Amino acid sequence: MAAQRSYGDEVVVLRTTQLGEADRILTLFGRERGKIRAVARGVRRTTSKMGGRLEPFAVVDAQLYSKNPEDRSRLETVTQAVTVESFTEAIIADFERYAAASAMAESVDEIIDAEPAPLQYALLIQGLRSLAGAERDPLLELGSYLLRSLSLAGWEPSFNECARCGEPGPHARVSFAAGGAVCASCGPSSGATTAAHIDTMRLLWALLAGNWRVALASDAETRADASRIVKAYTNYHLDRPLRSFAAVDEAWRMRGAAGT
Ligand SMILES: [Zn+2]
């Protein structure tokens, strides 16, 4: 059996689950070690200082201990946690921010494994920081994050040129199987397609490119339509539909009801 080992890593807390009376199981995204599953003991006791630091969307310097470092599927133990940057409070204070952050965390949990993914890590930190700082429309922020995260995972869509033949756009339909916009001649042989208005296509392109000048000039209807396509594109590539999209849908409904 391999030697027991202690590691330090900066981690983002993606998910927490209660374990027994006082413990918590954590899914962490480590900057250097990728996905880490760990238990934090005693953190649900009111006297635990570490507990408050290990909430979803917190970034902490963690000390982790593994009984068997060769087997990354084993639960590790968090022995220390020092807050680096906590986005938790600012995110949970607002339902749209919370819905967006939950979908970011859930999707990256599906994408990464126990390998370093520094670009995904940087993108997630940037997304959470922007949500916590209320910099932009949280639901647009989520759309941009998902398109860029999926691109890093190898599924970069095209929203201008035809994804099949490269014919310059704009085009009127999107095929998830083809990887984005498809022209009129490729459309019929591209599997299931969905119609996208020219403004929606432009917004999707801007979200992927991180062109916020163009993205923030979009109207409410175009934003909702782009979100529909981003969610479908995400679910197409991940193994299962994201549960957090229910909260995202609720956020859109509340926006509609408020007439904004
Ligand atoms: Zn084509």
Boltz pocket constraint, residues with backbone or C-beta under 6 A from the ligand:
constraints:
  - pocket:
      binder: B
      contacts: [[A, 162], [A, 163], [A, 164], [A, 165], [A, 166], [A, 167], [A, 182], [A, 183], [A, 184], [A, 185], [A, 186], [A, 187]]
      max_distance: 6.0
